[in-house]
């Protein structure tokens, strides 16, 4: 059917894609024809099943074949403009980032949420928040009026001190408190990005950020994530080709891949930013979950080109919505003014709550226990997924996520639809891609992936797929 040459400089994935495209274009494979199963093609050509998965994913994304649940891959009818080689189809992915947000925040009745982005209640610092709340009540905190434009001063001082421990030298005057990291990113985006601007983002990356940037009229270009950070050659080529203004990125424990960028790559990113006059927005909201004292872009750059974003939603409580950003003085002034114009001040009460929780003696003990608990969860979830045949993108044994795929489960959107019917919210990979396309990658939150029902569901889907492939 197709021939592969392992000695060719052309990657095997590209050879498979080109081979099937040629057969379909020449009508040697007619619409409706079933392609060989992933395992059968891999065995026939002595290649990895993941090589075939990637090739089939590309063929689906380009509109040459269609994936049918529990049945396999079939040549797609291509007419008119849809038949142009390489043109991506308008795939029906069934639910998008908007649906995902509604499903998470509005439908609380789903029994399992391994695809969500927060910690279970009993993993958070609820005890510290309650003590802080009692202290606020006894102190007679004022409930009227507004907070300060920059936010509660005592909390800003504490944040500046904690950043100094991460080698980011700032004073409290350089810290702007926000309603979580989402508002911080929104303020930076509206300050730095104009309609039509080209902006770099991690690919895969943060769906809310991508939606926000598109809403502002930005043109998004994805920088591929690798298990060890970035594909620097691609990053440099994108800078030369597109001349973007800003790079929004998450070097540490990145969502959804959980990859960690080594310090040598961080230096190179800053060199490229200097060379190409690029602003960098570093989203470091998982820093407190990292047991390793790693450098950040901000610590290496000292805020010359980098805006640094942090949050306590992942460690204290997402409900109090306290985040922050730090930036050079001229930019911070613009960001503060924009904060006041769009929403006046942030909540002084919640900022005092956060300060009380952070400044009491049990905070560091809580963080250590949380990191240990996450490391243990990473080990057990990784083992369960690999036992089922999943490939793991990276395993830092820290942070919230594992990014994984199974060679037999090639359509994460379809799988996630079936999971909702079983009361399970998965994190399908297409939601995190710069250009959504069918993919088998899934994001698993290790703190919510300890339920046997999840693995029974996955095992059953793998079994059903195997039956369909045999049939």
Beta strands, then each sheet from edge to edge (+ up, - down):
strand 1: 65-68
strand 2: 72-75
strand 3: 175-178
strand 4: 198-203
strand 5: 219-226
strand 6: 229-230
strand 7: 246-249
strand 8: 279-283
strand 9: 306-311
strand 10: 323-326
strand 11: 390-392
strand 12: 401-406
strand 13: 427-428
strand 14: 442-445
sheet 1: 1+ 2-
sheet 2: 3+ 10- 9+ 8+ 7+ 4+ 5+ 6-
sheet 3: 11+ 12- 14+ 13-
end
